[in-house]
Amino acid sequence: MSEKHKSENRLEKEKTVAEIKEKIQKAKSIVLVENTGITVKDDTALRSMFRKANVEYKILKNRLVKIAFNELGITDFDVHLEHPTGFAFSYDDITAPAKILKDNGAQFEKIVPKCGLIDGTFVNRAGLKEIADLPSKEVLIAKLMGALQSPVINLAYALNGTVSNLVYALSAVAKAK
């Protein structure tokens, strides 16, 4: 191999590592997926599900991903970067990749989540299951709004009841006189 070809190859790898680092830094969550023996049909279906949830799914070279993680000071993934691995990068919804994998686990038997990075924190397979069980952001917001509205509504009913009682009492006093 010529020196020029080696340096071009090295530059290409350095560029790829820089792109991977950018994805890691930008992502709110990353799920590493073992996908040994996956069919093209299953891979296409999984990619479609990820795309609909605004999740970027890539098959990357483990060695280059390991370099990118290590350059960012993250070494928790070193032992998990073996065998063919897919990487699901979510830039919006932290729970999306884990939910998609959990909800479709029966359909994709050979696709197994390994671990992940959630808001900069390493999460093992059990942690990913817990993340997948969380309600979506929209559901959590709706629950919060309901919890915030409930005391106000109860106060309005209580005040309405008190005012009604006062009106009835004043009416009774007026009739008595």
C-alpha positions as CSV (number, residue, x, y, z in Angstrom):
1,M,0.0,0.0,0.0
2,S,1.4,3.4,-0.9
3,E,2.0,6.1,1.7
4,K,-0.5,8.4,-0.1
5,H,-3.2,5.7,0.1
6,K,-2.5,5.1,3.8
7,S,-2.7,8.8,4.6
8,E,-6.0,9.2,2.6
9,N,-7.4,6.2,4.4
10,R,-6.3,7.6,7.8
11,L,-7.8,11.0,7.0
12,E,-11.1,9.3,6.0
13,K,-11.2,7.4,9.3
14,E,-10.4,10.6,11.3
15,K,-13.2,12.3,9.5
16,T,-15.6,9.5,10.4
17,V,-14.5,9.5,14.0
18,A,-15.2,13.3,14.1
19,E,-18.7,12.7,12.6
20,I,-19.4,10.0,15.2
21,K,-18.3,12.3,18.0
22,E,-20.6,15.0,16.7
23,K,-23.5,12.6,16.7
24,I,-22.7,11.4,20.3
25,Q,-22.5,15.0,21.6
26,K,-25.7,16.0,19.8
27,A,-27.8,13.0,20.7
28,K,-30.1,13.1,23.8
29,S,-29.9,9.3,23.8
30,I,-28.0,6.5,22.0
31,V,-28.9,2.8,22.1
32,L,-26.4,0.2,21.0
33,V,-28.1,-2.7,19.3
34,E,-26.7,-6.1,18.7
35,N,-28.0,-7.2,15.3
36,T,-26.2,-10.4,14.5
37,G,-28.2,-12.5,11.9
38,I,-30.8,-9.8,11.1
39,T,-32.6,-10.2,7.8
40,V,-32.7,-7.3,5.3
41,K,-36.5,-7.2,5.7
42,D,-36.2,-6.8,9.5
43,D,-33.5,-4.2,9.1
44,T,-35.6,-2.2,6.6
45,A,-38.6,-2.4,8.9
46,L,-36.6,-1.3,12.0
47,R,-35.0,1.6,10.1
48,S,-38.5,2.7,9.0
49,M,-39.8,2.7,12.6
50,F,-36.7,4.6,13.8
51,R,-37.1,7.1,11.0
52,K,-40.8,7.8,11.9
53,A,-39.6,8.5,15.5
54,N,-36.9,10.9,14.3
55,V,-34.2,8.4,15.4
56,E,-31.1,8.0,13.2
57,Y,-30.0,4.4,12.9
58,K,-26.5,3.5,11.7
59,I,-24.3,0.5,11.5
60,L,-20.8,1.8,12.3
61,K,-17.4,0.3,12.8
62,N,-17.0,-0.6,16.4
63,R,-13.4,0.4,16.5
64,L,-14.1,3.9,15.2
65,V,-17.0,4.3,17.6
66,K,-14.8,3.2,20.5
67,I,-12.2,5.8,19.5
68,A,-14.9,8.5,19.3
69,F,-16.3,7.5,22.8
70,N,-12.8,7.4,24.3
71,E,-11.8,10.8,22.8
72,L,-14.9,12.1,24.6
73,G,-13.8,10.5,27.9
74,I,-16.5,7.8,27.8
75,T,-15.0,4.3,28.3
76,D,-18.1,2.4,29.6
77,F,-18.9,1.1,26.1
78,D,-15.5,-0.5,25.4
79,V,-16.7,-4.1,26.4
80,H,-20.0,-3.7,24.5
81,L,-18.4,-2.8,21.1
82,E,-18.1,-6.3,19.8
83,H,-20.1,-8.2,17.1
84,P,-22.1,-6.3,14.6
85,T,-23.6,-3.3,16.3
86,G,-26.3,-0.8,15.3
87,F,-26.4,2.6,16.9
88,A,-29.7,4.5,17.3
89,F,-29.2,8.2,17.9
90,S,-32.2,10.1,19.2
91,Y,-32.0,13.9,19.0
92,D,-35.4,14.7,20.4
93,D,-37.1,12.0,22.5
94,I,-34.8,10.3,25.0
95,T,-37.1,7.2,25.2
96,A,-37.8,6.7,21.5
97,P,-35.0,4.1,20.6
98,A,-35.6,2.0,23.7
99,K,-39.4,2.1,23.3
100,I,-39.2,1.1,19.7
101,L,-37.0,-1.9,20.5
102,K,-39.1,-2.9,23.5
103,D,-42.4,-2.5,21.7
104,N,-41.3,-4.5,18.7
105,G,-39.1,-7.1,20.4
106,A,-41.3,-10.0,19.3
107,Q,-41.0,-8.9,15.7
108,F,-37.3,-8.5,15.8
109,E,-36.0,-11.4,17.8
110,K,-32.4,-11.1,16.7
111,I,-32.2,-7.4,17.5
112,V,-31.2,-7.0,21.1
113,P,-30.4,-3.7,22.9
114,K,-27.0,-3.9,24.5
115,C,-26.7,-0.6,26.5
116,G,-27.1,3.1,25.9
117,L,-26.1,6.6,26.7
118,I,-29.0,8.7,28.1
119,D,-28.3,12.4,28.7
120,G,-24.6,11.6,29.0
121,T,-25.1,8.7,31.4
122,F,-24.2,5.1,30.6
123,V,-27.2,2.8,31.0
124,N,-27.1,-1.0,30.9
125,R,-29.7,-3.3,29.3
126,A,-31.9,-3.3,32.4
127,G,-31.7,0.5,32.5
128,L,-32.9,0.7,28.9
129,K,-35.9,-1.5,29.8
130,E,-36.8,1.0,32.6
131,I,-36.4,3.9,30.1
132,A,-38.6,2.1,27.6
133,D,-41.3,1.7,30.3
134,L,-41.5,5.5,30.9
135,P,-44.4,7.3,29.4
136,S,-43.7,9.6,26.4
137,K,-42.9,13.2,26.9
138,E,-46.4,14.2,25.7
139,V,-48.1,11.9,28.3
140,L,-45.9,13.2,31.1
141,I,-46.7,16.8,30.2
142,A,-50.4,16.0,30.1
143,K,-50.2,14.3,33.5
144,L,-48.4,17.3,34.9
145,M,-50.9,19.7,33.5
146,G,-53.7,17.6,35.0
147,A,-52.0,17.6,38.3
148,L,-51.5,21.4,38.2
149,Q,-55.2,22.0,37.1
150,S,-56.7,19.8,39.7
151,P,-56.2,22.0,42.7
152,V,-57.4,25.1,40.8
153,I,-60.6,23.3,39.7
154,N,-61.2,22.0,43.2
155,L,-60.7,25.5,44.6
156,A,-63.2,26.9,42.1
157,Y,-65.8,24.3,43.1
158,A,-65.2,25.0,46.7
159,L,-65.5,28.7,46.2
160,N,-68.6,28.2,44.1
161,G,-70.1,26.1,46.8
162,T,-69.3,28.6,49.5
163,V,-70.7,31.5,47.5
164,S,-73.9,29.4,46.8
165,N,-74.2,28.6,50.5
166,L,-73.8,32.3,51.3
167,V,-76.5,33.2,48.7
168,Y,-78.9,30.6,50.2
169,A,-78.2,31.9,53.7
170,L,-78.8,35.5,52.7
171,S,-81.9,34.5,50.8
172,A,-83.2,32.6,53.9
173,V,-82.4,35.6,56.1
174,A,-84.2,38.0,53.7
175,K,-87.3,35.7,53.6
176,A,-87.3,35.5,57.4
177,K,-87.4,39.3,57.8
